[in-house]
Amino acid sequence: MSDRVTVIGWDGSPLTAAATAALSAATLVAGAAHHLALPEVPHGAERIRLGSVDLAARRIAGHRGSAVVLADGDPGFFGVVRTLRAPEHGLEVEVVPAVSSVATAFARAGMPWDDAQIVVAHPRTLRRAVNVCRAHHKVAVLTSPGAGPAELALLLEGVHRTFVICEELGTARERVTVLTSDKTADHTWRDPNVVIVIGGGPETTATSAWLAGRRPDSPQGVRGWALPPASYGPPGPAGAEPAEGESP
C-alpha cells in the first residue's frame, strides 16, 4: 500500500527535472484530462481522472507502487494538497509546485497582487464571493463551472466593476479579456478561468503596501478600549510593577 504521494503543479511550462523524475517512476497518475495527456505520463501507469480528490486519495492509499497527482498551478494554494494531507488517508505528501494561476493572472494583467483578496467560487458559495467583490478594491476569483464570470457579473448587478478574465492560462488557448461587469454576461467563457475584479475603493499606493491581502490603512490605529475605563479598576500606584499578564 502507498503511504506517499508526489503532487506536481503544472502551469503550462515544461516540467522541472524533479517533476519529470517523479512522473517517470509513477505507477499511478491522477489528474485532469489535460494532465493525463502530457507525454511525460508513463504509458503503463494506471490513470485516474481526477474528480473527487477524496476518492482519489483513497485509491492512492490502497495502491501498491509510486503515486503522482497532477494539478494546475500551485497545488498547495486552494488546491489538492489540503485534502490529500487529511489524517484519514495516512499519506505523506511531497509537493513540486508551479506558479499559481492567481500569480499568472495578475502577471498577464500587469498588476501587483499583494493587496488583493483571493476567493474560491462554487455555485453554492458564489454569493459570498460576490460580497467580497462588493467590499474590496481588488479581488481574484478562482471560478468553477456554474460560478464563472457571467454568474459573478449577474449577481453584481448595479455595482460597477472592471473584470480581467483569464481563460485557460498556460495553454495554447490562453485568452485575457478586459471589460466591464455589465458586459460580461453577454459572453461565453471557457473553463478554467480566473477573474480579477477591480473597483470599489482606493488603490494601494506604491509606498504604502506592506501587508498582503489588506489595505495598509485598516485598522486605522488604536480605536479605544473594549470596555469602559472604569471596568479595568483603579490605576496602580506610581512606579508599581505590572502584575503577570499586564502590559507595562
Stockholm file with secondary structure:
# STOCKHOLM 1.0

chainA/1-248         MSDRVTVIGWDGSPLTAAATAALSAATLVAGAAHHLALPEVPHGAERIRLGSVDLAARRIAGHRGSAVVLADGDPGFFGVVRTLRAPEHGLEVEVVPAVSSVATAFARAGMPWDDAQIVVAHPRTLRRAVNVCRAHHKVAVLTSPGAGPAELALLLEGVHRTFVICEELGTARERVTVLTSDKTADHTWRDPNVVIVIGGGPETTATSAWLAGRRPDSPQGVRGWALPPASYGPPGPAGAEPAEGESP
#=GR chainA/1-248 SS CCCEEEEEEECSSCCCHHHHHHHHTCSEEEECHHHHTSTTSCTTSEEEECSCHHHHHHHHHTCSSCEEEEEESCTTSSSTHHHHTCGGGCCEEEEECCCCHHHHHHHHHTCCCTTCEEEECCGGGHHHHHHHHHHCSEEEEECBTTBSHHHHHHHTTTSCCEEEEEESTTSTTCEEEEEEHHHHTTSCCCSSEEEEEECSSCCCCTTTCCSTTSCTTSSCSCCCCSSCGGGGCSCCCTTCCCCTTCCC
#=GC SS_cons         CCCEEEEEEECSSCCCHHHHHHHHTCSEEEECHHHHTSTTSCTTSEEEECSCHHHHHHHHHTCSSCEEEEEESCTTSSSTHHHHTCGGGCCEEEEECCCCHHHHHHHHHTCCCTTCEEEECCGGGHHHHHHHHHHCSEEEEECBTTBSHHHHHHHTTTSCCEEEEEESTTSTTCEEEEEEHHHHTTSCCCSSEEEEEECSSCCCCTTTCCSTTSCTTSSCSCCCCSSCGGGGCSCCCTTCCCCTTCCC
//
